[in-house]
Amino acid sequence: MPTKIDSTERLLNLVIALLGTRRGHSKSYIRSNINGYMGEGATAAEEDKAAQSFNRMFERDKETLQELGIPISILANPAGSEEDQALYRIKPADYRVPAVRLDESAMSLVAVAANLWAEAALGEAAQSALRKIATRSGTGWYEDDTTSQSRIRTAEPAFEPLWNALRNHHTASFGYRGSQSPEDTRRTVQPWGLGNKYGQWYLAGLDVDKGQERIFRLSRITSDVEVNARVKFVRPADFHISSVLDRLGTGEPLTADIAVPAGSAHELRARTGTVQLSGEDREASNWPRGVQCPEGWDVLRVAYREAELMADDAASLGAQAQILAPAALRAAVAARLRSAADAAAAAPSPGGGAAWDKPLPARPARRKDTRERLVRLLSMVPYLVANPGVEEAEVLAEFGITAAEWARDRDTLNVTGLPGYFHGDLMDVTTEAGQVFIRDAETLASPLRLSREEACTVLVGLAALAGVAGSGQSEPLAHATAQLSAVAGGDAWLSDAVGLHLVSGPEMKTITALQEAIQNGRACHISYLVLSRDEVGERTVEPRRLFSVDAAWYLRAWCRRAGGLRSFRVDRIQSLSDAGAQDQLPAAGSAWAPAAGVYNPGSDDTAVRVLADPTTAQRLAPAYNAQLFAPSGGASGAGQRAGLQFLVGDTATLAPLMARLGGRACIAGPEEVRTAAVAWLEAAADSYGAAHAVGETAGHVPSNGR
């Protein structure tokens, strides 16, 4: 048929035609009967050209469908002409998700596992998987309404290109600054796995130049990732990212001697392994020459495993902590504080350096192509079939599309169907009083089999939940994992290449106790560290929900002292005991879910502006629900600073944040907030004097394998 139509419409027509035939269709039939392909030429020369164009188009379409996981069977056609010796068909059993047997409890866990990726680059794949599994399980649609929710983010710019390299077995190259080197080096890697632990993403793979397996932290990647699609490698069949994550942090811990004022630094004191040194121990300590503990201060010996993260934590304490040893850690902290103080002092006032009238998206827009839209339409049809009368607004929210995109999708569905394209052959999508109905869509009523990404997200999520699930969830969790592993089939390998650790050992006991309190309707008495004031207070709370963002866990609870709902960091709960039955039971239907990101703004919060290098800005934006702005002069680039604008409840937390970032960001306004931060950072840097020149260079900080 000569009519030129949209490529997505043509591909959708091809899928329906090949699914709707038991015998298969020849090339001649496809060319003549499926909308979108070249018709016959009027002359022999035109026909020769048209036939070549059709063959190229058909081969591209077959390749596209196969890349999407839609298998095309080729059958022999002895009765056909020389050009029609093959018949093409999509077998329904190969196309659709197999039947999944999941009860309500198992399906709820699948929803939790899929929604774990809600704020990550794989969020769309996870939701698509959940939609397909719910349809095929026959259990209906389940929300993530459990009392524990987790969210993992993929804010690192390197994540998506490395993910693509991993799943396609391509090598990747990037600039990298190791913990023991002040300079960037170029690394070429065969990606074997990606894992998240301690809130950090790690890449494991073969360092091609060194010929050895190495682990790279994504936050240390200093350039764009270049994927070489021309080079393929064979990934070791016995590689499991879980074993890599299990090894991280298991070596002999390092220790630091840190001087703090008496009765302060409660966060350091509460760390596992921290001890306060006696006078005799202090006398025997081997501190660098010229380094002394301020008079009247305590000395804490603090255990840690990651020197770089320990330097961040120590820098955030400012002048209220002094690293005495080791020398390299002391130098690193001093260098961070001096860089942060210099950046703060040099910050333009009142916030110049960024075009605050040019907002940027929190995540760079992904280019959407024909294949992505085709997958959406193939997912949309079974969703509409399974949910007759669904609200139009729910369709837009479910697929993350605008009203204009929905109108275009609806129009495409209404002109696609079985060859013939008469009434009854075409699908019919109508909207009645805001409700959507679809008819004549039996061919696509079963959802397309899980893609690699979809299978990976759910299986990885289920594996991560195994580390925090209560005892009553172990059986349905195991059942859901077994069922979905069978559904994933050969694509299940990817779930061995991606891994998540949602909780560290020290927090597990507290999380378990809070889960039991929520389940049994009990209140808890807690001792809680308010970090910004460095004080421990007593609270009685009625736990409602647990949630995590990356590796940080939070409790949402009714605080009896405040008379309202509040969020508490689980790692700052220093003690917990039963406080009797809850008396502020939540009203029916009042389920609470955490907002995107970590921070939940309040009505009295202060709007602040921060300037940061583009990579740091992209990492901070989701954590603080910040709006990004372009640097003055246009889009962000090397050497330029992007702007962030967000709300904070306590502006005293900003200077410690700038100290952690070590000069990669500075406060641009309001002026009084900027001035206070400059004073705090200057005092912190001055407290070390020339300490950054003592011992090893600040860039050379020993690391314990990470």
TAMOTA-V327112 format. One record per pair of residues at least 24 apart in sequence whose C-alpha atoms are under 8 Angstrom apart, sorted by the first residue. I is the first residue (numbers start at 1). J is the second residue. D is the distance in Angstrom with one decimal. If there is no record, write none. Layout:
i = [I	I]
j = [J	J]
d = [D	D]
//
This chain:
i = [1	1	1	1	1	1	1	1	1	2	2	2	2	2	3	3	3	3	4	4	5	5	6	7	7	8	8	8	8	9	9	9	10	10	10	10	11	11	12	12	12	13	13	13	13	15	16	16	16	16	17	17	17	18	18	18	19	19	19	19	19	20	20	21	22	22	23	23	24	24	24	24	25	25	25	26	26	26	26	26	27	27	27	27	27	28	33	33	34	35	64	68	68	68	69	69	70	70	70	70	71	94	95	95	96	96	96	96	97	97	97	97	97	97	97	97	97	98	98	98	99	99	100	100	100	100	100	100	101	101	102	102	102	102	102	103	104	105	106	106	106	106	107	107	107	107	108	108	108	108	108	109	109	109	109	109	110	110	110	111	111	111	112	112	112	112	112	112	112	113	113	113	113	113	113	113	114	114	114	115	115	115	116	116	116	116	116	117	117	117	117	118	118	119	119	119	119	119	120	120	120	120	121	121	121	122	122	125	125	125	126	126	126	126	128	128	129	129	129	129	130	131	132	132	132	132	135	135	135	135	136	136	145	147	147	147	147	147	148	148	148	148	149	149	149	149	150	150	150	150	150	151	151	151	151	152	152	152	153	153	154	155	155	155	156	156	156	156	157	157	157	158	158	158	158	159	161	161	161	162	162	162	163	165	165	165	166	166	166	166	167	168	169	169	169	169	170	170	170	170	170	170	170	171	171	171	171	171	171	172	172	172	172	173	173	173	173	174	174	174	174	174	174	175	175	175	175	175	176	176	176	176	177	177	177	178	179	179	179	179	179	179	180	180	180	180	180	181	181	182	182	184	190	192	192	192	192	192	193	193	193	193	193	194	194	194	194	195	195	195	195	195	195	195	196	196	196	196	197	197	197	197	197	198	198	198	198	199	199	199	200	204	204	215	216	217	239	239	240	240	241	241	241	241	242	242	242	245	245	248	248	249	249	249	249	249	251	251	252	253	253	253	253	254	254	254	254	255	255	255	255	256	256	256	256	256	256	256	256	256	256	257	257	257	257	257	257	257	257	258	258	258	258	258	258	258	258	258	259	259	259	259	259	259	259	259	259	259	260	260	260	260	260	260	260	261	261	261	261	261	262	262	262	264	264	265	265	265	265	266	266	266	266	267	267	267	267	268	268	269	270	271	271	272	272	273	273	274	274	274	274	275	275	275	276	276	277	286	287	287	287	287	288	288	288	288	288	288	291	292	293	293	305	305	306	306	306	307	307	307	307	308	308	311	312	312	312	313	315	315	315	316	316	316	316	316	316	317	318	318	318	318	318	318	318	319	319	319	319	320	322	322	327	327	327	328	328	328	328	328	328	328	329	329	330	330	331	331	331	331	331	331	331	331	332	332	332	332	332	333	333	334	334	334	334	335	335	335	336	336	336	336	336	337	337	337	337	337	337	338	338	338	338	339	339	340	340	340	340	340	340	340	340	340	341	341	341	341	341	341	342	343	343	343	343	344	344	344	344	344	344	344	345	347	347	347	348	349	349	349	350	350	350	350	351	351	351	351	351	351	352	353	353	353	353	354	354	354	354	354	354	354	354	355	355	355	355	355	355	355	356	356	356	357	358	358	359	359	359	359	360	360	360	360	361	361	362	362	362	362	362	362	363	377	377	378	378	378	379	379	381	381	381	381	382	382	382	382	384	384	384	385	385	385	385	385	388	388	388	389	389	389	390	390	390	391	391	391	392	392	392	392	393	417	450	450	451	452	452	452	452	455	455	455	455	455	456	456	456	456	456	457	459	459	459	459	460	460	460	460	460	461	463	463	464	464	464	464	465	467	467	467	468	468	468	468	470	470	501	502	502	502	503	503	503	504	507	507	510	510	511	511	514	514	515	517	518	518	518	518	521	521	522	522	522	522	522	523	523	523	523	523	524	524	524	524	524	525	525	525	525	526	526	526	526	526	527	527	527	527	528	528	528	528	529	529	529	530	532	532	532	540	542	542	545	547	549	549	558	596	596	597	597	597	597	598	598	598	598	599	599	599	601	601	601	602	604	605	605	605	605	606	606	606	606	606	607	607	607	607	607	608	608	608	608	608	608	608	608	609	609	609	609	609	609	609	609	610	610	610	610	610	610	610	610	611	611	611	611	611	611	611	611	612	612	612	612	612	612	612	613	613	613	613	613	613	614	614	614	614	616	616	617	617	617	652	655	655]
j = [31	32	33	34	35	36	37	38	39	36	37	38	39	40	35	36	37	38	36	37	35	36	36	36	370	370	371	373	374	36	412	416	34	35	36	37	61	374	374	378	416	416	417	418	419	90	417	418	443	444	417	418	419	88	89	90	89	90	91	92	443	418	443	89	89	91	87	89	75	87	88	89	87	88	89	84	85	86	87	88	83	84	86	87	88	84	419	420	419	419	371	371	375	451	449	451	94	95	448	449	95	449	448	449	446	447	448	449	132	133	136	446	447	448	449	450	487	136	449	487	136	137	133	136	137	483	484	487	137	483	137	139	479	480	483	139	139	476	476	477	479	480	134	139	142	480	142	143	144	145	146	144	462	476	477	480	458	462	480	142	143	144	143	144	145	146	149	150	461	457	458	459	460	461	462	465	457	458	461	144	150	151	149	150	151	152	461	151	152	153	457	151	152	151	152	153	154	596	152	153	154	155	153	154	160	453	457	453	454	457	453	454	457	458	379	454	450	454	455	458	458	383	379	447	448	450	382	383	386	447	446	447	591	515	518	544	545	546	515	545	546	547	545	546	547	548	502	547	548	549	550	547	548	549	550	548	549	550	549	550	201	618	619	622	218	219	618	619	224	615	618	218	221	224	225	218	225	226	227	191	225	227	194	191	227	229	190	191	192	193	494	232	232	233	234	235	227	228	229	230	231	232	233	227	228	229	231	232	233	225	226	227	228	225	226	227	228	221	222	223	224	225	226	221	222	223	224	225	220	221	222	223	220	221	222	220	308	699	700	701	702	703	699	700	701	702	703	699	700	699	700	222	233	235	236	239	241	497	240	241	496	497	498	241	497	498	499	241	242	245	497	498	499	500	245	499	500	501	245	500	501	502	551	501	504	550	551	550	551	552	550	241	244	706	706	706	496	497	496	497	496	497	498	499	496	498	499	499	501	705	706	305	306	704	705	706	305	704	305	303	304	305	704	303	304	305	704	301	302	303	304	300	301	302	303	304	323	324	325	326	329	299	300	301	302	323	324	325	326	299	300	301	302	321	322	323	324	325	293	294	297	298	299	300	321	322	323	324	297	298	299	300	320	321	322	296	297	298	320	321	296	297	298	534	535	317	320	321	534	529	534	535	536	529	531	534	572	300	302	300	574	302	303	303	506	302	303	300	301	302	303	300	301	302	300	301	301	325	324	325	326	327	324	325	326	327	694	695	324	324	322	324	703	704	703	704	706	701	702	703	704	701	703	660	659	660	661	660	656	659	660	655	656	657	658	659	660	656	656	659	680	681	683	684	685	683	684	685	687	684	687	688	694	695	696	695	696	697	698	700	701	702	698	701	691	692	691	692	693	694	695	696	697	698	692	697	698	699	701	692	698	685	688	691	692	662	692	698	659	660	661	662	663	659	662	681	682	684	685	662	681	682	685	662	663	658	659	661	662	663	664	665	666	681	659	663	678	681	682	685	663	663	664	665	666	663	666	667	674	677	678	681	678	666	667	668	668	668	669	671	668	669	670	671	609	610	667	668	669	670	668	611	631	632	641	611	629	630	631	632	641	642	643	629	630	631	632	633	634	643	629	630	643	629	629	630	627	628	629	630	627	628	629	630	627	628	618	621	622	626	627	628	618	409	413	444	447	448	447	448	438	441	444	445	444	445	446	447	436	437	438	437	438	439	441	445	436	437	438	435	436	437	435	436	437	434	435	436	431	434	435	436	434	441	487	488	491	488	491	492	494	484	488	491	492	495	491	492	494	495	498	495	484	485	492	495	495	496	498	499	500	500	499	500	499	500	501	502	502	501	502	503	502	503	508	512	512	515	551	548	550	551	551	552	553	551	570	571	570	576	546	570	543	546	546	543	542	543	544	545	581	582	578	579	580	581	582	578	579	580	581	582	576	577	578	579	580	576	577	578	579	573	574	575	576	577	573	574	575	576	572	573	574	575	572	573	574	572	650	652	653	579	582	584	592	594	597	598	584	622	625	622	623	624	625	622	623	624	625	623	624	625	647	648	649	649	649	647	648	649	650	647	648	649	650	651	645	646	647	648	670	645	646	647	648	667	668	669	670	643	644	645	646	667	668	669	670	643	644	645	665	666	667	668	669	641	642	643	644	665	666	667	668	641	642	643	644	664	665	666	639	640	641	642	664	665	638	640	641	642	664	665	642	643	644	677	680	681]
d = [7.2	5.8	6.6	7.1	5.9	6.6	6.0	6.1	4.7	7.1	6.7	5.4	4.6	7.8	7.3	6.2	7.8	8.0	5.7	7.6	7.6	5.4	7.6	7.5	6.9	5.7	7.4	7.0	5.7	7.6	6.2	6.7	7.6	6.1	5.0	7.5	6.8	7.5	6.8	7.8	6.9	5.6	5.9	7.0	7.9	7.5	6.2	6.1	6.4	7.0	7.5	5.5	6.5	6.7	4.6	5.1	6.4	4.9	6.3	6.3	6.7	7.2	6.2	6.7	7.4	7.9	7.6	7.4	7.3	4.9	4.9	4.6	4.9	5.1	6.7	5.6	7.7	6.1	4.6	6.3	7.7	6.1	7.8	7.4	8.0	6.8	5.9	7.1	5.8	7.8	7.3	7.7	7.9	7.1	7.4	6.3	7.8	6.0	7.8	8.0	6.8	7.7	5.6	5.8	5.8	5.4	4.5	4.7	7.3	7.7	6.9	7.3	6.0	5.8	4.2	6.6	7.0	7.1	7.5	6.3	5.3	6.2	7.0	5.9	4.6	6.6	7.7	7.7	5.5	7.2	5.9	7.2	7.8	6.7	7.9	6.8	6.7	6.3	4.8	6.2	7.1	5.6	7.4	7.5	6.9	7.4	6.0	7.1	6.7	7.8	7.6	8.0	7.5	7.8	6.7	7.8	6.8	7.0	7.0	6.4	6.3	5.4	8.0	5.1	8.0	7.5	6.8	7.7	7.9	7.7	5.6	7.8	7.8	4.2	5.3	7.1	6.5	5.3	6.4	6.8	7.8	7.2	7.3	5.2	4.4	6.0	6.6	6.0	5.7	7.1	7.4	6.6	7.6	6.6	6.6	5.5	7.6	7.3	6.3	4.5	4.9	7.4	7.6	6.0	7.0	7.4	7.1	6.0	4.9	7.2	7.7	5.4	5.5	6.4	7.3	6.9	6.4	5.0	7.0	7.3	7.9	7.3	7.7	5.7	7.6	7.7	7.7	7.4	6.6	7.6	7.6	7.7	7.7	7.6	7.4	7.1	4.8	6.1	7.8	5.9	4.5	5.4	7.9	6.2	4.4	6.4	7.7	5.2	4.5	6.1	7.7	7.7	5.9	4.8	6.2	8.0	5.7	4.6	7.4	6.2	8.0	6.9	5.4	7.7	6.6	6.6	7.9	6.6	7.8	7.3	7.9	6.5	7.2	6.9	6.1	7.4	6.3	7.6	6.9	7.2	7.3	7.7	7.6	6.8	6.2	7.9	7.8	5.2	6.3	6.9	7.1	7.9	5.4	5.6	6.9	7.1	6.6	6.0	5.6	7.5	5.7	4.9	6.5	6.0	5.6	7.5	6.3	6.9	7.4	6.5	5.5	4.4	6.1	5.8	5.2	6.5	8.0	6.7	7.4	5.8	6.3	4.9	6.4	5.8	5.2	5.1	7.6	7.9	5.8	4.6	5.5	7.5	5.5	6.6	6.9	6.8	7.1	7.4	6.7	5.9	6.7	6.2	6.8	4.5	5.4	5.9	7.2	6.0	5.6	4.6	6.5	7.4	7.1	6.2	7.7	7.4	7.9	6.4	7.5	5.5	7.9	4.3	5.6	6.8	6.3	4.9	6.6	6.5	7.8	6.8	8.0	5.4	4.5	5.7	7.7	6.3	4.8	6.1	6.8	6.4	5.1	7.2	7.0	7.5	7.5	7.8	5.5	4.8	4.4	7.2	7.9	7.6	7.7	6.9	7.3	7.1	7.5	7.4	5.0	5.9	6.1	5.3	6.1	6.0	7.3	7.9	5.9	7.7	7.7	7.1	6.8	6.0	7.9	7.3	7.7	7.9	7.9	7.0	7.9	6.1	5.6	5.1	7.7	5.7	5.3	5.8	7.8	6.4	5.4	4.4	6.0	7.9	5.6	5.2	6.6	7.8	7.2	7.5	5.6	6.1	8.0	6.4	5.6	4.5	6.4	6.2	5.4	5.3	7.4	5.5	5.2	6.4	7.3	6.5	5.5	4.6	5.6	7.3	6.0	7.4	6.1	5.6	4.4	6.3	5.6	5.0	6.5	6.8	5.4	5.4	6.3	7.5	6.0	4.8	6.6	7.2	4.5	6.0	6.7	7.5	7.3	5.5	5.6	6.5	7.6	7.9	7.6	7.7	6.4	7.2	6.3	7.0	7.5	7.4	7.4	7.8	7.6	7.9	7.1	7.4	7.2	7.4	7.9	7.4	7.7	6.6	5.6	6.6	5.6	4.6	6.1	5.7	5.4	6.8	4.5	6.2	6.7	7.9	6.2	5.6	7.2	7.8	7.5	6.9	7.7	6.3	7.8	7.4	6.3	7.1	7.8	7.2	7.5	5.9	5.7	6.1	7.0	6.3	6.3	5.5	7.6	6.9	7.4	8.0	7.5	4.7	7.6	6.9	7.2	5.6	5.9	7.8	4.2	6.5	8.0	5.4	5.6	6.6	7.0	7.5	7.4	7.0	7.7	4.5	7.6	6.3	4.2	7.5	5.8	7.9	7.9	7.4	6.6	5.0	6.5	6.1	5.0	6.6	6.3	6.8	5.6	7.7	7.5	6.3	6.9	7.0	5.9	4.0	6.6	6.4	7.1	7.1	6.7	4.9	6.8	7.6	4.2	6.7	7.1	7.7	7.8	6.2	6.0	6.2	5.0	7.6	5.6	6.2	6.4	7.2	7.4	4.2	7.0	5.6	6.1	6.5	7.9	6.5	5.0	7.7	7.7	7.5	5.1	5.5	4.7	6.2	5.6	7.2	4.7	3.9	7.5	7.6	7.3	6.8	7.9	7.4	6.2	4.9	5.4	6.9	7.3	5.3	7.9	7.3	6.0	7.7	5.1	6.5	7.6	7.4	5.5	7.9	6.0	6.5	7.0	6.2	6.5	6.2	7.2	7.1	6.2	5.9	7.1	6.3	7.0	7.9	7.9	4.2	5.6	8.0	7.3	7.7	6.1	5.5	7.1	7.5	6.7	5.9	3.9	4.4	6.9	6.1	5.5	6.3	5.5	5.3	4.6	7.5	7.8	7.7	5.6	7.0	7.1	7.3	5.5	5.6	6.9	5.6	4.2	6.2	7.3	5.0	5.1	6.2	7.6	6.5	6.7	6.3	7.0	7.8	6.8	6.2	7.2	7.1	7.7	7.1	7.2	7.0	6.2	7.1	7.8	7.1	6.4	6.4	6.4	4.5	5.7	5.7	7.4	6.7	6.3	7.7	6.3	7.9	7.5	6.2	6.7	5.4	7.2	4.8	4.9	5.4	5.4	5.5	7.5	5.8	4.5	6.2	7.6	5.6	5.6	5.9	8.0	7.9	7.7	6.6	7.7	7.8	5.4	7.6	7.1	7.6	5.6	7.0	6.6	7.6	7.9	6.7	5.7	4.8	7.7	7.5	7.1	7.2	7.9	6.0	5.4	7.9	6.7	6.0	7.1	7.7	7.9	7.9	7.3	5.5	6.1	6.4	7.7	7.6	7.3	7.3	7.6	7.2	7.5	8.0	7.3	7.7	7.6	7.8	6.9	5.5	6.1	7.9	7.8	7.8	7.2	6.3	7.3	7.6	8.0	7.5	6.9	7.9	7.7	6.7	8.0	5.6	5.9	7.1	6.1	5.7	7.0	7.0	5.7	4.5	5.2	6.2	5.0	5.5	5.6	5.0	6.5	5.6	4.7	4.7	7.4	5.7	5.2	6.2	5.5	6.4	7.2	5.5	4.6	6.6	5.8	5.4	5.2	6.8	5.7	4.7	5.9	7.6	5.2	6.6	7.2	7.7	7.9	6.7	6.0	7.2	5.9	7.5	7.9	7.4	7.3	6.7	7.4	7.5	7.1	5.3	4.7	6.2	5.9	7.9	5.3	6.4	7.9	6.8	5.5	7.0	6.3	6.8	7.1	6.8	7.0	5.7	5.2	4.5	7.4	5.3	5.4	6.3	7.9	7.4	6.8	5.5	4.5	6.6	7.9	5.7	5.7	6.2	7.3	7.7	7.6	5.7	6.1	6.9	5.6	4.6	6.8	6.1	5.2	5.1	7.1	5.7	5.1	6.5	6.8	5.7	4.5	5.2	7.1	5.8	5.7	4.7	6.3	5.4	5.4	6.3	6.3	5.1	5.5	6.5	7.7	5.7	4.0	6.5	7.3	6.3	4.5	6.0	6.0	6.6	7.9	7.2	6.0	5.5	7.0	7.6	6.4	7.3	6.9	8.0	6.7	6.7]
//
